Amino acid sequence: MATLALSSTDDLLPRSLPREAAEHGEVFTRRWVVELILDLLDYTSEKDLAGLRVVEPACGAGAFLTVLAARVSASCRIHGRPITDAAGAVQAYDLLEHNVAQSRALVEEVLCADGWERTDAKRTASGWVRTGDYLLQERSHQDADFVIGNPPYLRLEDVPGDRMDAYRRVCSTMGGRADIYVGFYETALKSLKPGGRLGFICADRWMRNQYGRKLRQLIEQRFSVDLALVMHDVDAFQDQVSAYPAITLLSNRCQDVAVTADTNRAFDGSQASSFLSWYRSRDSSPIATEAFQAARLPHWFPGEDSWPAASPARLAVLEDLSERFRLLEDTTTGTRVGIGIATGADKVFITHDANLVEHDRLLPLAMVRDTTSGTLRWSGTHLVNPWNSRGELVDLARYPQLSAYFRRNSGTLRKRYVAVKQPERWYKTIDKVDPRLTGRPKLLLPDMKLTIHPVLDSGSLYPHHNLYYIVSDTWDLRVLGGLLLSKVAEAFVEAYAVKMRGGTLRFQAQYLRKIRVPAPEAIPESDRVALADAFDKRDVNAATEVALRVYGLTELPD
């Protein structure tokens, strides 16, 4: 269970939490999920748990604490310790007094039921659970062997302003419209001893959303991703919530082997035991059952960009390809990914009138509709071009038709942010025209499409901003186009890209740059011919068959 943890003692903050805010953050975790997290962390009674410290940042009504108490009690029995030796073994926080009281009572009853004296049980429970704000506790050193729990689900902007400011001061990863759990991850990670481990069940949106970028950056720089177990359809909580949860295990050590796993509605306590057995076995072979799939990766995906989302088997393949092949955008081959021109006023800058202004001020423009068939079919669209061949704005005095046209539309053009910021350059487009790009052969890819759709421009048009382009000094673009047409290339984009309603993918530059490709010279001539032929014929199956061969794959898992 998680509840919003806010200080009742910090001078900067109100002395009580609005009831509606507290209730909005509460989500109760089922016991078998708690047991699974602790088992995955190897927090078991066979260990001398009295000598370790586990922290729960937001204990709520005690879902995690009851399991912790049972394990610590059993450990003390096994190791011949009194329960009072475990006075510092657990540290749990919650803002709400009634949650603290309930949690202490539950811990006390668990310990008494296991035969400990009530006085000792009461003293232990009282020491373990405290009222306070986990995020605002002063910490002078790393003291946690484990941090576990289910942190709160609440948007930072829903927290009162002074409280939000206090959180932002102590949690540098909490930017933008972050959920408050981002701060819990950061604070927990920074509290871990070397080798210490974190185990949370929490919404997984931070792994892909913009507001999680700083947290992903922190993890990549200092911590290891050990497990990401997606549980979107699992009955993990006592109440039905749309939380998109995942169990995440992170460690304070260099990145090592990582496990990626996905589940379905059939995943329950018994299936969790099966997964745990596979996880502990260190078996390098992927596993797929009726309730879960899992695979081991040599390491987690690098970078602060969105972490990929796909089946474990497919992620394992993508990680393997990332290890063996170079990125599509590469200085070695002179291959570059870019986006077409943004004007800020398409109604003014884009025209079908070939006589609107001076002929040399009209630049043939490729639009998304020109690529629909798979072969570039120009629709006669032009950019009214304010840039000369040196990348400078033209002198309007030298172009009377252009000058008159822009001045007729000056009201629209001057309202744009780019013109307000630079009023003397009021007729510029947002992006400059690259005078070399029009004549270069390039692959054009529409921004939004159900499937990847590379189209060849032999060197006649300039792309509009709804098109991305690829140019290369080395590649035969028909061969590269065949690779990109394949399901292998699409799998990279599909794993990273934002998926729109109806399954439409965004083929933006940052996702295209994730694609891995073999060196052009490493592709046998027969496969080069086959890829180019598949590209010309728009034959995705043929392109995929050859791509699998040149990538050294037998299949592409679903």
C-alpha positions in Angstrom: 0.0 0.0 0.0 1.2 3.5 -0.7 0.1 6.8 0.7 1.3 10.3 0.1 4.0 11.0 2.7 4.2 14.6 3.8 5.9 16.0 6.8 4.0 17.2 9.8 7.1 18.8 11.3 8.8 20.7 8.5 8.4 24.4 9.2 7.9 25.0 5.5 4.8 22.9 5.2 1.3 22.9 6.7 0.9 20.8 9.8 -1.7 18.6 8.3 -2.4 16.9 4.9 -5.6 17.6 3.1 -7.7 14.4 3.3 -8.4 14.2 -0.4 -4.7 14.4 -1.3 -3.8 11.6 1.1 -6.7 9.3 -0.1 -5.8 10.0 -3.7 -2.4 8.5 -3.2 -3.4 5.2 -1.5 -3.1 1.9 -3.3 -3.1 -1.4 -1.3 -0.8 -4.2 -2.4 -1.7 -7.9 -2.2 0.4 -10.1 0.1 1.6 -12.4 -2.5 3.1 -9.5 -4.4 4.9 -8.3 -1.3 6.3 -11.8 -0.8 7.4 -11.9 -4.4 9.3 -8.6 -4.1 11.1 -9.7 -1.0 12.0 -13.1 -2.4 13.3 -11.4 -5.6 15.5 -9.2 -3.4 16.6 -12.3 -1.5 15.3 -10.7 1.7 14.7 -14.1 3.4 14.6 -15.3 7.0 17.6 -17.6 6.4 19.7 -14.4 6.4 20.5 -12.6 9.6 18.0 -9.8 9.0 18.5 -8.2 12.4 21.9 -7.0 11.1 20.4 -5.4 8.0 18.3 -2.3 7.5 15.2 -2.3 5.2 13.3 1.0 4.7 9.7 1.4 3.6 9.1 5.0 2.5 5.3 5.0 2.6 4.0 2.1 4.8 0.3 2.9 4.7 -1.8 0.4 6.5 1.0 -2.1 6.8 0.8 -4.5 3.8 4.6 -4.7 3.5 5.3 -4.4 7.2 3.4 -7.5 8.2 5.5 -9.6 5.8 8.7 -7.9 7.0 7.8 -8.5 10.6 7.2 -12.2 10.0 10.5 -12.6 8.2 12.5 -10.7 10.7 10.9 -12.7 13.5 11.7 -16.0 11.8 15.3 -14.8 11.2 15.8 -14.0 14.8 14.6 -17.4 15.8 17.0 -19.1 13.3 20.0 -17.1 14.4 19.3 -17.2 18.1 18.7 -13.5 18.5 16.1 -11.7 20.7 13.7 -9.6 18.7 15.1 -6.5 20.4 18.3 -7.1 18.4 16.2 -6.1 15.4 15.2 -2.7 16.7 17.0 -1.0 13.8 16.2 -3.6 11.2 13.2 -1.8 9.8 12.5 1.8 9.2 9.0 2.8 7.9 7.4 6.1 7.3 3.9 7.5 6.9 2.4 10.9 7.3 -1.0 9.8 8.5 -1.2 9.1 12.2 -3.9 6.5 11.8 -1.8 4.6 9.3 1.2 4.7 11.7 -1.0 3.4 14.6 -2.5 0.6 12.5 0.9 -0.5 11.1 2.4 -0.6 14.6 -0.5 -2.6 15.9 -0.2 -5.1 13.0 3.6 -5.5 13.6 3.0 -6.0 17.3 0.4 -8.7 16.7 2.6 -10.5 14.2 5.5 -10.6 16.7 3.3 -11.6 19.6 1.8 -14.4 17.5 5.3 -15.7 16.9 5.9 -15.9 20.7 7.7 -12.7 21.6 6.9 -10.9 24.8 4.3 -8.2 24.2 6.5 -5.5 25.8 9.3 -6.3 23.4 7.0 -6.6 20.5 5.4 -3.2 21.2 8.7 -1.5 21.7 10.0 -3.0 18.4 6.9 -2.0 16.5 7.0 1.5 17.9 10.7 1.9 16.8 10.1 0.5 13.3 7.2 2.8 12.3 7.3 6.5 12.5 5.2 9.5 11.5 7.1 11.7 9.0 7.9 12.6 5.4 10.3 10.2 3.8 11.3 12.7 1.1 12.2 15.4 3.6 14.1 13.3 6.1 17.7 14.5 6.7 20.2 11.9 5.6 23.9 12.3 6.1 25.0 9.0 4.7 23.9 5.9 2.8 22.4 3.5 5.4 19.9 1.2 3.7 20.5 -2.3 2.6 17.1 -2.5 1.1 14.3 0.0 0.2 11.0 -1.7 -0.6 7.4 -0.7 -1.1 4.7 0.8 -3.2 5.3 4.6 -3.4 2.5 7.1 -3.8 0.6 7.7 -7.1 0.0 11.4 -7.2 1.0 14.2 -9.7 3.4 16.7 -8.3 1.2 19.6 -9.5 -1.6 18.2 -7.2 0.6 18.8 -4.2 0.2 22.3 -2.5 2.7 24.8 -3.8 5.0 25.1 -0.7 5.1 21.4 -0.4 5.9 21.0 -4.1 8.7 23.5 -3.9 10.2 21.7 -0.9 10.2 18.4 -2.9 11.7 20.0 -5.9 14.6 21.4 -3.8 15.5 18.0 -2.4 14.7 15.8 -5.5 16.4 17.0 -8.6 14.7 14.4 -10.8 11.2 15.7 -10.1 10.7 17.9 -13.1 7.8 18.9 -15.3 4.5 17.1 -14.6 6.2 14.3 -12.7 4.4 11.9 -10.4 5.5 12.1 -6.8 6.9 8.6 -7.0 9.8 9.8 -9.1 11.1 11.5 -6.0 10.7 8.3 -4.0 12.8 6.5 -6.5 15.5 9.1 -6.3 15.6 9.4 -2.5 15.6 5.7 -2.1 18.4 5.1 -4.6 20.6 7.7 -3.0 20.1 6.1 0.5 21.3 2.7 -0.6 24.6 1.4 0.7 27.1 0.1 -1.9 25.4 -3.1 -3.1 22.1 -2.1 -1.6 18.9 -2.9 -3.5 15.6 -1.3 -4.2 12.4 -3.2 -4.9 9.3 -1.1 -5.8 5.9 -2.0 -7.4 4.9 1.2 -9.1 3.6 2.7 -12.3 6.1 2.2 -15.0 5.3 5.4 -17.1 8.6 7.0 -15.8 10.5 4.5 -17.9 9.2 6.1 -21.1 7.7 9.5 -20.4 9.6 12.8 -20.6 9.2 13.4 -16.8 11.2 10.3 -16.1 14.2 11.4 -18.1 16.3 12.7 -15.2 15.5 9.6 -13.1 16.6 7.4 -16.0 19.8 9.5 -16.3 20.5 9.0 -12.6 20.0 5.3 -12.8 22.2 4.9 -15.9 25.0 6.9 -14.3 25.1 5.3 -10.8 22.9 2.2 -10.5 22.0 -1.2 -12.1 18.6 -2.2 -13.5 18.3 -5.8 -12.3 14.6 -6.5 -13.2 11.7 -4.9 -14.9 8.6 -7.1 -14.4 5.6 -5.5 -16.2 2.2 -6.4 -14.4 -0.3 -4.2 -16.3 -3.1 -6.7 -16.3 -2.3 -8.5 -13.0 -4.6 -8.3 -10.0 -1.8 -6.9 -7.8 -3.8 -4.6 -5.6 -6.8 -5.0 -3.4 -8.7 -2.4 -5.4 -9.0 -2.1 -9.1 -6.7 0.8 -10.3 -5.4 1.8 -13.7 -1.8 2.2 -12.5 0.2 0.3 -15.2 2.3 -1.3 -12.5 5.7 -3.0 -12.8 8.0 -4.5 -10.2 11.4 -2.8 -10.6 14.6 -4.0 -8.9 17.6 -1.6 -8.9 21.0 -1.9 -7.2 23.7 0.4 -6.1 26.4 -1.1 -8.3 27.6 -1.1 -11.8 25.2 -2.4 -14.4 25.2 -6.2 -14.8 22.8 -8.7 -16.3 19.2 -7.5 -16.4 16.0 -9.4 -16.6 13.0 -8.1 -18.6 9.6 -9.8 -18.0 6.0 -9.4 -18.9 2.8 -10.9 -17.5 -0.9 -11.4 -18.2 -4.0 -11.8 -16.2 -3.1 -15.4 -15.3 -0.1 -14.3 -13.3 -0.9 -14.9 -9.6 0.8 -16.2 -6.5 1.5 -19.7 -7.9 2.8 -18.3 -11.2 4.9 -15.9 -9.2 6.6 -18.9 -7.6 7.4 -20.3 -11.0 8.9 -17.0 -12.1 10.9 -16.7 -9.0 12.4 -20.2 -9.6 13.5 -19.2 -13.1 14.8 -15.9 -11.8 16.9 -17.6 -9.1 18.2 -20.3 -11.4 20.2 -17.9 -13.5 19.1 -19.8 -16.6 20.2 -17.8 -19.6 17.4 -19.2 -21.8 14.3 -17.1 -22.2 11.1 -18.6 -20.7 7.5 -18.3 -21.9 4.5 -19.8 -20.0 0.8 -19.2 -20.0 1.2 -16.4 -17.5 4.6 -14.7 -18.2 7.5 -14.3 -20.5 11.0 -13.4 -19.4 14.5 -13.1 -20.8 18.0 -12.2 -19.5 19.9 -9.3 -21.2 23.7 -8.9 -20.9 23.0 -5.4 -19.5 20.2 -2.8 -19.6 19.5 -0.4 -22.4 21.9 2.6 -22.2 20.9 6.2 -22.3 18.4 8.5 -20.7 16.0 8.3 -23.6 12.8 6.3 -23.3 13.5 2.7 -22.3 12.1 0.2 -24.9 8.8 -1.6 -24.5 8.3 -5.0 -26.1 8.0 -8.7 -25.2 11.0 -10.0 -23.3 12.1 -12.2 -26.2 12.0 -9.3 -28.6 13.9 -7.0 -26.2 16.6 -9.7 -25.9 16.9 -9.7 -29.7 17.1 -5.9 -29.9 19.7 -5.9 -27.2 21.7 -8.5 -29.1 21.5 -6.4 -32.3 22.5 -3.3 -30.4 25.6 -5.2 -29.2 26.6 -6.4 -32.7 25.6 -3.6 -35.1 26.2 0.1 -35.5 23.6 2.8 -35.3 21.8 4.0 -38.4 23.1 7.6 -37.9 26.8 7.2 -38.2 29.7 9.4 -39.1 31.6 6.4 -40.5 29.1 6.0 -43.3 28.1 9.7 -43.4 24.5 8.7 -42.6 22.3 11.4 -41.0 18.7 11.5 -39.9 16.8 14.9 -40.0 13.4 16.5 -40.2 11.9 18.6 -42.9 11.3 22.4 -42.7 8.9 23.9 -40.1 7.6 27.3 -41.2 5.4 28.5 -38.4 2.8 29.6 -41.0 2.3 26.9 -43.6 -0.7 28.8 -45.1 1.6 31.6 -46.1 4.8 29.7 -46.9 3.3 26.7 -48.8 1.6 27.2 -52.2 0.5 25.4 -55.4 0.7 28.6 -57.4 3.8 28.5 -59.5 3.5 32.2 -60.4 2.9 33.5 -56.9 6.4 35.0 -56.5 9.7 35.0 -58.4 10.5 31.6 -59.8 13.8 31.2 -57.9 11.9 31.9 -54.6 9.8 28.7 -55.1 11.4 25.5 -53.7 9.7 22.2 -54.7 8.4 20.7 -51.5 7.7 17.0 -50.6 4.6 16.5 -48.6 3.4 13.4 -46.7 0.7 12.8 -49.3 3.4 12.6 -52.0 4.7 9.4 -50.4 1.5 7.5 -49.9 2.0 5.0 -52.8 5.5 4.1 -51.8 6.8 5.9 -54.9 7.3 9.7 -54.6 4.6 11.4 -56.6 5.0 15.2 -56.4 1.8 17.1 -56.0 3.2 20.5 -57.2 3.6 22.0 -53.7 6.3 24.7 -53.3 7.9 26.5 -50.3 7.9 30.2 -50.6 11.6 30.4 -49.8 13.1 33.4 -47.9 16.6 31.9 -47.8 19.4 32.3 -50.3 22.0 29.6 -51.2 24.3 30.8 -48.4 21.7 30.2 -45.8 20.9 33.9 -45.4 17.6 35.7 -45.6 17.2 37.3 -49.0 16.9 41.1 -49.4 13.3 41.7 -50.1 14.2 44.8 -52.0 15.6 42.5 -54.7 12.4 40.5 -55.0 9.4 42.8 -55.4 6.9 40.0 -55.9 8.2 38.1 -52.8 8.2 41.4 -50.8 4.7 42.3 -51.8 3.4 38.8 -50.9 5.1 38.7 -47.5 3.9 42.2 -46.7 0.3 41.3 -47.6 0.7 38.5 -45.0 2.8 40.4 -42.5 0.1 40.3 -39.8 0.2 36.5 -39.7 4.0 36.3 -40.0 4.7 38.9 -37.3 2.6 37.1 -34.8 4.7 34.0 -34.8 7.0 33.6 -31.8 10.1 33.4 -34.0 9.2 36.8 -35.5 8.4 38.4 -32.1 11.8 37.3 -30.8 13.5 38.7 -33.9 11.3 41.4 -35.4 13.8 42.5 -38.0 13.7 38.9 -39.4 9.9 38.7 -39.4 9.6 36.8 -42.7 12.0 33.9 -41.8 10.8 30.4 -41.5 11.4 28.6 -38.1 14.0 26.4 -39.8 16.6 27.5 -42.3 16.6 25.9 -45.7 19.7 23.7 -46.2 20.5 24.5 -49.9 22.3 21.2 -50.4 19.4 19.0 -49.3 17.1 19.3 -52.2 19.6 17.8 -54.7 20.7 15.0 -52.5 19.2 11.5 -52.8 17.3 10.7 -49.6 14.8 8.4 -48.0 11.7 10.1 -46.8 9.6 8.7 -43.9 6.2 10.1 -42.8 6.0 11.1 -39.2 2.8 9.0 -38.4 2.1 5.6 -39.9 0.9 2.2 -38.9 4.1 0.7 -40.3 7.5 2.0 -41.4 7.3 3.6 -44.8 10.6 4.7 -46.4 10.2 6.3 -49.8 13.1 7.3 -52.2 13.6 10.9 -53.4 16.3 10.7 -56.0 17.2 14.4 -55.4 14.4 16.7 -56.5 12.4 17.9 -53.5 12.8 19.5 -50.1 11.0 17.7 -47.2 8.1 19.3 -45.3 8.3 19.1 -41.4 5.9 16.1 -41.3 8.6 14.1 -43.1 11.8 12.8 -41.7 14.7 12.1 -44.1 17.9 10.0 -44.2 20.9 10.9 -46.3 24.1 8.9 -46.6 27.6 9.3 -48.2 28.0 5.5 -48.3 24.7 3.6 -48.5 22.9 2.7 -51.7 19.6 4.1 -50.5 17.6 1.4 -52.2 19.5 -1.2 -50.2 19.1 0.8 -47.0 15.5 1.4 -47.9 15.0 -2.4 -48.1 16.5 -2.8 -44.6 14.3 -0.1 -43.2 11.2 -1.6 -44.9 11.7 -4.8 -43.0 10.0 -5.8 -39.7 13.5 -5.9 -38.1 14.0 -2.2 -38.5 10.4 -1.5 -37.6 10.9 -3.4 -34.3 13.4 -0.9 -33.1 11.0 2.0 -33.7 8.0 0.1 -32.3 9.9 -0.6 -29.1 10.8 3.0 -28.4 8.2 5.1 -30.2 5.0 6.7 -28.8 2.1 4.6 -30.1 -1.0 6.7 -30.9 -4.6 5.6 -30.8 -5.3 2.8 -33.3 -1.7 1.6 -33.3 -0.2 4.5 -35.3 3.5 4.9 -34.6 5.6 8.1 -34.6 8.6 7.7 -36.8 10.5 10.6 -35.3 14.2 11.2 -35.6 15.0 10.1 -32.1 13.4 6.7 -32.7 14.8 6.2 -36.2 18.3 6.8 -34.7 17.7 3.8 -32.5 17.8 1.5 -35.5 20.9 -0.7 -35.8 22.3 -1.6 -39.3 25.1 -3.7 -40.6 28.1 -2.1 -42.3 27.1 -1.6 -46.0 30.2 -3.5 -47.2 29.3 -6.5 -44.9 26.1 -7.2 -46.8 26.7 -9.9 -49.6 26.0 -8.7 -53.1 23.1 -11.1 -53.5 21.4 -9.7 -50.4 22.0 -6.2 -51.5 20.3 -6.9 -54.8 17.4 -8.7 -53.0 17.0 -5.8 -50.5 16.9 -3.2 -53.3 14.4 -5.3 -55.3 12.2 -5.7 -52.2 12.3 -2.0 -51.6 11.3 -1.2 -55.3 8.4 -3.7 -55.0 7.4 -2.6 -51.5 7.6 -6.2 -50.5 7.8 -6.2 -46.7 8.0 -10.0 -46.3 10.8 -10.3 -48.8 12.7 -7.4 -47.2 12.2 -9.0 -43.8 13.5 -12.4 -45.0 16.7 -10.8 -46.3 17.1 -8.6 -43.2 16.8 -11.6 -40.9 19.7 -13.2 -42.9 22.0 -10.2 -42.8 21.3 -9.6 -39.1 22.1 -13.2 -38.4 18.6 -14.0 -37.0 16.4 -17.0 -37.6 13.2 -15.2 -36.5 11.9 -12.1 -35.0 9.9 -12.9 -31.8 6.5 -11.3 -31.4 
